[in-house]
Structure formats: structure tokens, C-alpha cells
């Protein structure tokens, strides 16, 4: 059983601040890493994918991957109230077509 | 493209009733999945189909059956619903071309009384 652990939250940040979300995984052969955003009552929506060590930026979102430390993070810069949601970390080895999900971190951005 | 669609959006069943949740994707993806999401439990995989013609059990398959009708459609059946199956059900699809990323449908909110 692959394990994916996320910081438990909830995380409350003021508008305009940086929200930092962390995720660790147990399976060393994991190859692909994803962040999903889930608004209350809605389905998970893919917002970031990262496959190699380092940083990947997309707008206000930056994903960071460190395979040696088995760690992936998501930074949300200039946080907006619309970023208030639960963020799910997911990893896969690609060998069995399955994703392992963390329990999620709920972020609230205070206006 | 509609992406992944699910029907129905909401359903209320009595204990012992049966029903089928429908899922279809128009992205030509090979793999499809059924999850349930309960408060505090995260997303749990019920069944998946790596490709047309194959299905496999996930983490919580008991009480469910699936059918991969064709490449587009993957249905989930509850033969005799139980209150423990009250949950939100999500269908997802993926393909090697997506790098392992899965794309989710809008979900079905099921209540069993």
C-alpha cells in the first residue's frame, strides 16, 4: 500500500500571502506527482503535475519535487479567496495505472 | 468535449434496493476508475479498468460490481444497497498520454436510508 501524507491543516492564510502545502510519499519508485484542487461539493480538479526534481511554475502555483527526500510541495503565491479549497496530493508509479491520494489539506484564504 | 460525465447527480435509495451509476468519457482514454469519498476518509478506489475488457478490484470493492461496456463507458452497480454505501461517488479516466493524471467527473451523491 503506497502511503501519501499531507500536512493536516486546516491552513488559514491572509489574502495576498503565500500558502505552503506539503506532501510526503512512501514508495520510492513513484514517478508522477499531482496536485488536485477540490472545492466543497465539487469534484477534484487537476491543477499541477510534476515529474522531475525541481520546481515547476504555473501562474501563481509552484510545485516542488525532491525525490531523494520523497517530498512534494505546492506553493500558492498571492493567495486569493477563490483559492479556498481542499488540496489533494496524488502520486503514481505508472506501473499499475493507479493513483494514491493523500487525505487533503483544507486552505482558507481570509479577505 | 464534455470530459467525464456521470449520471445521476443525486440518488436516494432504500436499504436493499439496487442501482447502477453510469460514467462516460469522450477523451478516448484507456483507463477508467470508480472512487468513493467520505468525510475524513479521502478518496478510496472501488474498482478500475486499465483498458477495455479488463476490470480489477481496488481498495474497497465489497458490495459493488462494475462493467466496462466499451472504451467510453464504465458503470458501477450496487446490487443491494446498505447505509454504509452512503457516499459521494466519482468516476475518473486516464491514459498513458496523460502521464498518469486522472480526470474526474462531477460525482454522484448517494444516500441509502
Interface residues (C-beta under 8 A of the other chain):
Chain A: X31 X32 X34 X42 X43 X44 X45 X46 X49 X51 X88 X90 X92 X94 X96 X97 X98 X99 X101 X102 X103 X104
Chain B: X31 X33 X40 X41 X42 X43 X45 X48 X50 X58 X90 X94 X99 X100 X101 X102 X103 X104 X105 X106 X107
